[in-house]
């Protein structure tokens, strides 16, 4: 069947790219998904994925793709709205991405891999750029450590003070994952329905289920 042949051919290309990363040394920096890039790569993964969180999706056969050039709040991360009330922005980001992919065929063009050998990709739902949509809706930041690709979407979301940008002092997810001194990160208390200062590093849902974040 032609479509199955195409799927496995693309999958082979992806795994060949990932094999290259095994010999690459990536220096730890504040770039949350430092990566090795393959310019001109034509590796593509498509299907109807499961959404882990606001910037990670998984296709069948355990193929995980991290949305490249963006970073969404961690699963348990809390943010403040314009009335200074806490809300579960990590869950909201996950739910927004689920809304964007539900009922649509998703296609991800693989752009490289992160330090955990997860594929990084620009993903589309029936032609709509999901990475851009998450940033534009205020559910993720543009990851400017590597590229300004989604900087304009972030600037517009900030100007409108929507989503995570309701709080001018929003803490980037990286600092919640790695618990940096000098950066206050809030965790959402799902029983009390409020936020509290995180006493430990927050982790994404995919990492909690075994895939490093």
N, C-alpha and C positions, 0 to 999 in steps of 0.2 A: 504494500500500500504506500503510495508516494508520500502521504503526509507523515507516516510513521518513519519512513526513511529520512525525511528532512529533520524530524525531531531528533533522532539518534545521531544524525550527522552534526547538528548544532550542539548536542550534548557532548559529543567527542571533542569538539573545538573548545568548549568551555573547560572540560577536564584537562585538556592539554595546556590551556592557559594557567590553570591552577597549579599544575605540576611545576611550572616554571617558578612559581612563588616560593617553592620549598627551598630554593637556593638563594633567595633574596633576603638581605638583612635590612629591616626597616627600623629606623631610629624612633624611639618613643618621643612624641611631641604632643602639644595640646590639640593636635589634629586627631579627632576621635576615630576617624577611619582612614588612617594613613594607608596608602595603597601603592601597588605597582600597576602601571598603566600600559595598555597595549594599543597604541594609536592605529587606527585603521581596522581594528578588530571587527569581524562581521558576525561574531557569536551572538545568537539571539535565543532567548527562552520565551515560550509563550504558553498560555493556558489559563485556567481559572484558579488562582492561588488562594491560599489561606493567609489572612493578615494577622501577624503576631503583634505588631505595635505600629506606631505612626510612621515608621520608616523601614520596616522589614516585612517581606512577604515570602511565602514558601510555596513552591510548585510541587507537583507529584514527584515521587521518588526522593523526597527530602532535599530538593534543590532550593536553597535559600538565596534570596537576592536582597541586598541592602540598597535602598534608594540612594543613588550617588548625589553628592553635592548638597545634601540637606541633612538636618539633624532634628529629630522630634523629641519632645519631652519623654523622660523615662516612664515606664508603666505606672509606678507609684508616685510620680512627681506631682506636687501641688503648685498651683499658680494663684495669683491674686487677680480679682477682677477690678473694674474701675471703682467699685464701692469698697475695695480692700477686703473682700470676702474670699476665702479660699475655694477653689474648685479643682476637680481632678483633671488637669490638663493632659496628663499622659493617657488616661482612658479616652478623653475626648479626641485626641489625635488618632488613636487607634480606630475609634468608631468612625471618624471622618474618612480615613483611608478605606475602611470597609464599605462605607457608602459609595465611594468612588469606584470600587472594583466590582461590587455586587451586580450580577447580571451581565457583566461585560467580559470579553476576552482581553486578557492582559498580555502585552508583549514587552519584554525588557531587552534592550540592547546593552550588552555587557561592555563596560568600559575599563574594568580592571578588577582587582581584589584588595581587600583590606588586610590588616595584620593577622586576622584570624582566618584568612583564606576564604572568607565569604566573598561571593561575587558582588560587585558593585554595578549598578545599571541605571539607565534612564528608562523609566517604564511608562507605558501608555495604555490607556483603557479606551479601545475603539478610537485611537488617534489622539486622545487627550493626554497631555503630559502630566502624569501623577505627581512627579517631583515638584513641578511648578505649582500645581493646584494646592498641594499641602502647604507650601510657603505662602502663597497668595491668600489663603484662608486664615493665616495666623496660627497654623497648627504645627509649624516647623520653622527652623531658621535656615537661612542660606548659609552653607558652610564655606565662608570666605577664606578659610585658611588655605584652600586649594584653588578656588575659582570664584569668579563673580557671576557665574552663570545665572543664578536666581536672585541676584542682588536687587534688581528692580522690583521683583515681586515682594521681597521682604520690605523694601523701602515704602512701598504702597501700603502694606499691611500695618507697618509701624505708624504711618501718617494717619491711618484710619483708627488706630488703637484697637485693633480687633484681636481676638484670640489671646495668645500669650503676651501680646504687646499692650494689653490693658494695663499691665504693670511695667512701668518704665525701668524697674530694677529686676526684671526677669533674669533668672540665673540659667545660663546655658546648660544643656543636659550633660555636656562633658564634665563640668565641675561637680555635678551630682553623681556621676558614675565613679569619679576618682576622688571625691571627697577632699577637694582642695581647701586649705586654710585660707581665710579671707573671702570666701564665697559662701553665702548662706543659701542652703538648699532646703526646700520644704517637701516633706512627705505627706501624702494625703491619708488621713485616718478615715477609713471607709465605714467604721462603726459610729464614730462621733460626727462624721460629715464635716470635718474641718482639717486644717493643716497644722503641722508641727515642724519645728526645726529638725531636720534629719540628723540622727546620731550616727549614721553609718552611710556608706556609699549606696546609692540606689542602683538597681539593676533592671534592665529591660525584661519583658516577658520572655523573649527568645533566649536570653542568657539564663534565666531561671529554669528554662526547660532543657538546658544543656548546650546551647549555642552561645559562645562568648559574645559579649556586646562591646 
